[in-house]
Each structure stands twice: as structure tokens, then as C-alpha cells.
Amino acid sequence: MGGKEPVSAVLWLEDGTVFKGRSFGFSGRKRGEVVFSTGMTGYLEAITDPSFAGQILTMTYPLIGNYGVNPEDSQSAKPYIRGLVVRDFCPRPSNWRSTETLADYLVRNQVIAIAGVDTRALTRHLRIRGTMGGIISTEQEDVNNPAQLAEYWKEGPSREMNLVSSVTTPQVYHVPGSGPRVAILDLGMKKRFLDILTKMNCECFVLPAKAQAGEVLALSPQGVLISNGPGDPKDVPQTIKTVAALAGKVPLFGVCLGHQALALALGGDTYKLKFGHRGVNHPVKDLATGRVYITSQNHGYAVREEALPSCFAVSHRNLNDGTVEGLRHLGLPIRSVQFHPEAGPGPEDSSHILREFVCSIM
């Protein structure tokens, strides 16, 4: 912004729907799956969550950018979203922790962003029609004739495969600790996981998503965490194979994509949700205690309950749509949750679940 004339921008959806606005990020043209998140705060954590890789993120809360950017809140080294869609962008943040504006941050990291969009109408459209592909462009010819973006869309794949490979660690790394040793299969892990585990003095080994069971077991872990990440769990067959080989040899705990991969590894199935669960206000019921948590979530796929093998019991359920939010193995030390107990952003209602996993392997 900074006194410059606002640049026009356009969001085109693959069903032909068009939303016009103004650019406040990087210039150019980017494609991705258009999704929405219902969080009222935590836009930087969402922007840097690797689970959003390959997606154009719509924030349903109207005012974005008002507290700027603080690197301490980032969940990864860089943003993984392809684009950002907001109603009102605040160019002058007010927050003592802020080190730069959101606009400067997005330009520096080459993320396209569009403001002035009726995000309420866009969200309703995605809820009715389902998530779909789209393009954000600041190119003048696209703004003047958005229909031509249909040809650009046809030039690329309708769905991106194995986004995990773009967000996982390229090699094993070690975080020292005096407590239990935890091996983490990194499918796109948020920094918040390591923050919590290191505060509990865990010794952590973070491995690439393609790591094999022998590599994991060679570290002699007391427990294995399968992390969150982007995309379709069926796109990571090596991870599924590894988890299947680890079952019964070491305690396992899966989160989000890790939860889905764990279900697939032990004979279950997954499916794509119509518009996914993304935000920090999703109610989940603990079926053992009856307690309801308000949870942080970011996923477009879910475990198919009717296909679960008899070794699993459903431990948690989503109160909005009844989907499976947690699993417990009836004979082995294996648990998983679809939501994010580490939050970042979001409420810490369910943070005890991560602590329980650590305590169970001490």
C-alpha cells in the first residue's frame, strides 16, 4: 500500500465464478484449491501452516492484518499458501510485537493476496458447491477478461499429488532432551509440536515422510508421532507402509494427516470432505468422558467410519457433522486425533492429549 495506487486483482473459480478486488501482496498469477478458514485470529499461523500447501486461503473473519506479523508466531520457515483472500486488509497494524506489515511479508515471500472480496458470499459458495480450484491474478488482461483464466487452468493438473514432498524435512534432524525419545514422521509438522515436546524435555528425531520403518526403529524411540500435513493421505503410500510396519513395535500417535495415514495403514479408508474443516472453533466430543473441546483443525479429508477395522474404536466425534475425530486401538498402544491438540493457533482445550501421549511412553 504505502501511498501507491491499489492494483486490481481477480479471483476466478473453476466453475466460472469471479470475484474482483485489489492486490495487497505479490504480483502475478497463482493457482490452487480455494478453501476457507473460520478462525477470528491466528492468520499468520494459518498462512505458515504446511497443511495449507497448494491452497488459496480465504479468511472468513473480515479484518486481516490489524496486528501485523510477528516471526515468533510462524509455524514454519515460510508461508506455504498459494494465495490469500480477505474482505478488509489493514495496512497499518497496531501491535507492539509486530515486526512488519502483512503486505510486506507476503510480497517478500511471493504470496499473491486479494482484498475487497465478499468473503461471506465466497464462503457460502464453497459450502454449497464444495471446495474447488481457482486462480488469483493481478495481470491486467485477466482482470479485464477473467474468463480467459479457464484456459490457464486447463494447462495444469486438476489436483496436485503428494504435496507432502514439498513440506517435509529433507533429512533427519535431532532436538536434544532429557526425557522420552520421540521419533516424528514429518508430513508437514507445525513448529508448535516441537515447542510443546521440547518443553516436556522430550528428545526428538524428526524424519522425512519417506522414512522407512527400519530407519525409525534404528533410533530406538519410545514413541512415534505421525504429524499433520497437506493433501490426500492416499498420496503418501510410503508413510502408510512405514506406519503399518511400526504398529505393534512401538507406541504410535497420529495427528490430522497422521491420523488418516494411521487408519489407512491398519486397514481403514478415507474420503474427501465437501469443504473440509479449517479454523479454530470446531466442537469435538470425547466419547469416553462426554467432554466437548473447541478445537483447531485444518484438513480436507476424513476417516471413513463404516470401513474401520474391528481393532479400532472411535474416541472422538465432530459435533458439526458427526465425522470421526479420534481413534483408539483396542489391543495396541495406538491413538490418533483428527484435530490439532497443539493448537497454534487456537484454543488449548485438548492440549492434554499430547501430554498424555508423552506420559504414556515415559
Solvent accessible surface area in square Angstrom, and as a share of the most:
residue,aa,sasa,rsa
1,M,80,0.36
2,G,83,0.80
3,G,85,0.82
4,K,164,0.70
5,E,148,0.67
6,P,82,0.52
7,V,76,0.44
8,S,51,0.33
9,A,0,0.00
10,V,0,0.00
11,L,0,0.00
12,W,11,0.04
13,L,0,0.00
14,E,80,0.36
15,D,52,0.27
16,G,44,0.43
17,T,40,0.23
18,V,56,0.32
19,F,28,0.12
20,K,116,0.49
21,G,21,0.20
22,R,80,0.29
23,S,11,0.07
24,F,10,0.04
25,G,11,0.11
26,F,69,0.29
27,S,71,0.46
28,G,16,0.15
29,R,75,0.27
30,K,67,0.28
31,R,39,0.14
32,G,5,0.05
33,E,46,0.20
34,V,0,0.00
35,V,0,0.00
36,F,13,0.05
37,S,7,0.04
38,T,40,0.24
39,G,4,0.03
40,M,128,0.57
41,T,89,0.52
42,G,6,0.06
43,Y,3,0.01
44,L,3,0.01
45,E,26,0.12
46,A,9,0.07
47,I,0,0.00
48,T,0,0.00
49,D,6,0.03
50,P,4,0.03
51,S,7,0.04
52,F,6,0.02
53,A,4,0.03
54,G,6,0.06
55,Q,16,0.07
56,I,0,0.00
57,L,0,0.00
58,T,0,0.00
59,M,3,0.01
60,T,39,0.23
61,Y,71,0.27
62,P,64,0.40
63,L,72,0.36
64,I,3,0.01
65,G,0,0.00
66,N,54,0.28
67,Y,56,0.21
68,G,1,0.01
69,V,2,0.01
70,N,11,0.06
71,P,79,0.50
72,E,132,0.59
73,D,28,0.14
74,S,17,0.11
75,Q,10,0.05
76,S,26,0.17
77,A,113,0.88
78,K,103,0.44
79,P,12,0.08
80,Y,46,0.17
81,I,8,0.04
82,R,66,0.24
83,G,0,0.00
84,L,0,0.00
85,V,0,0.00
86,V,0,0.00
87,R,99,0.36
88,D,58,0.30
89,F,12,0.05
90,C,27,0.16
91,P,40,0.25
92,R,193,0.71
93,P,37,0.23
94,S,101,0.65
95,N,46,0.23
96,W,231,0.81
97,R,84,0.31
98,S,31,0.20
99,T,93,0.54
100,E,43,0.19
101,T,31,0.18
102,L,0,0.00
103,A,8,0.06
104,D,81,0.42
105,Y,15,0.06
106,L,0,0.00
107,V,72,0.41
108,R,151,0.55
109,N,41,0.21
110,Q,106,0.47
111,V,5,0.03
112,I,1,0.00
113,A,0,0.00
114,I,0,0.00
115,A,0,0.00
116,G,24,0.23
117,V,1,0.00
118,D,72,0.37
119,T,5,0.03
120,R,187,0.68
121,A,41,0.32
122,L,0,0.00
123,T,16,0.09
124,R,141,0.52
125,H,38,0.17
126,L,0,0.00
127,R,118,0.43
128,I,114,0.58
129,R,140,0.51
130,G,5,0.05
131,T,23,0.14
132,M,20,0.09
133,G,6,0.06
134,G,0,0.00
135,I,0,0.00
136,I,0,0.00
137,S,0,0.00
138,T,14,0.08
139,E,63,0.28
140,Q,104,0.46
141,E,90,0.40
142,D,0,0.00
143,V,12,0.07
144,N,106,0.54
145,N,75,0.38
146,P,19,0.12
147,A,72,0.56
148,Q,63,0.28
149,L,1,0.00
150,A,32,0.25
151,E,106,0.47
152,Y,57,0.22
153,W,29,0.10
154,K,143,0.61
155,E,138,0.62
156,G,26,0.25
157,P,85,0.54
158,S,98,0.63
159,R,101,0.37
160,E,59,0.26
161,M,128,0.57
162,N,59,0.30
163,L,28,0.14
164,V,4,0.02
165,S,76,0.49
166,S,71,0.46
167,V,15,0.09
168,T,27,0.16
169,T,15,0.09
170,P,121,0.76
171,Q,130,0.58
172,V,67,0.39
173,Y,85,0.32
174,H,83,0.37
175,V,33,0.19
176,P,101,0.64
177,G,33,0.32
178,S,107,0.69
179,G,27,0.26
180,P,6,0.04
181,R,73,0.27
182,V,0,0.00
183,A,0,0.00
184,I,0,0.00
185,L,1,0.00
186,D,10,0.05
187,L,0,0.00
188,G,1,0.01
189,M,20,0.09
190,K,3,0.01
191,K,80,0.34
192,R,55,0.20
193,F,0,0.00
194,L,25,0.13
195,D,44,0.23
196,I,24,0.12
197,L,0,0.00
198,T,48,0.28
199,K,156,0.66
200,M,44,0.20
201,N,86,0.44
202,C,0,0.00
203,E,27,0.12
204,C,0,0.00
205,F,29,0.12
206,V,0,0.00
207,L,2,0.01
208,P,12,0.07
209,A,8,0.06
210,K,146,0.62
211,A,3,0.02
212,Q,107,0.47
213,A,16,0.12
214,G,51,0.49
215,E,87,0.39
216,V,0,0.00
217,L,62,0.31
218,A,83,0.65
219,L,37,0.18
220,S,79,0.51
221,P,15,0.10
222,Q,78,0.35
223,G,0,0.00
224,V,0,0.00
225,L,0,0.00
226,I,0,0.00
227,S,0,0.00
228,N,0,0.00
229,G,6,0.05
230,P,4,0.02
231,G,31,0.30
232,D,20,0.10
233,P,0,0.00
234,K,100,0.42
235,D,19,0.10
236,V,9,0.05
237,P,92,0.58
238,Q,56,0.25
239,T,1,0.01
240,I,31,0.16
241,K,140,0.59
242,T,2,0.01
243,V,0,0.00
244,A,44,0.34
245,A,42,0.33
246,L,0,0.00
247,A,21,0.16
248,G,49,0.47
249,K,135,0.57
250,V,10,0.05
251,P,34,0.21
252,L,3,0.01
253,F,2,0.01
254,G,0,0.00
255,V,0,0.00
256,C,1,0.01
257,L,3,0.02
258,G,0,0.00
259,H,0,0.00
260,Q,3,0.01
261,A,0,0.00
262,L,0,0.00
263,A,0,0.00
264,L,26,0.13
265,A,16,0.12
266,L,37,0.18
267,G,57,0.55
268,G,12,0.12
269,D,39,0.20
270,T,4,0.02
271,Y,67,0.25
272,K,93,0.40
273,L,18,0.09
274,K,116,0.49
275,F,48,0.20
276,G,6,0.06
277,H,12,0.05
278,R,11,0.04
279,G,6,0.06
280,V,27,0.16
281,N,76,0.39
282,H,19,0.08
283,P,27,0.17
284,V,0,0.00
285,K,73,0.31
286,D,16,0.09
287,L,76,0.38
288,A,96,0.75
289,T,98,0.57
290,G,39,0.37
291,R,130,0.47
292,V,69,0.39
293,Y,4,0.02
294,I,71,0.36
295,T,1,0.01
296,S,6,0.04
297,Q,4,0.02
298,N,9,0.04
299,H,13,0.06
300,G,11,0.10
301,Y,23,0.09
302,A,1,0.00
303,V,2,0.01
304,R,79,0.29
305,E,69,0.31
306,E,142,0.64
307,A,38,0.29
308,L,31,0.15
309,P,35,0.22
310,S,109,0.70
311,C,41,0.25
312,F,15,0.06
313,A,26,0.20
314,V,30,0.17
315,S,15,0.10
316,H,4,0.02
317,R,65,0.24
318,N,1,0.00
319,L,87,0.43
320,N,101,0.52
321,D,77,0.40
322,G,30,0.29
323,T,17,0.10
324,V,2,0.01
325,E,0,0.00
326,G,0,0.00
327,L,1,0.00
328,R,116,0.42
329,H,26,0.11
330,L,105,0.52
331,G,63,0.60
332,L,65,0.32
333,P,83,0.52
334,I,2,0.01
335,R,75,0.27
336,S,1,0.01
337,V,1,0.00
338,Q,1,0.00
339,F,0,0.00
340,H,2,0.01
341,P,1,0.00
342,E,1,0.00
343,A,2,0.02
344,G,11,0.10
345,P,24,0.15
346,G,31,0.30
347,P,40,0.25
348,E,101,0.45
349,D,49,0.26
350,S,3,0.02
351,S,22,0.14
352,H,39,0.18
353,I,2,0.01
354,L,0,0.00
355,R,112,0.41
356,E,81,0.36
357,F,16,0.07
358,V,2,0.01
359,C,84,0.50
360,S,83,0.54
361,I,12,0.06
362,M,145,0.65
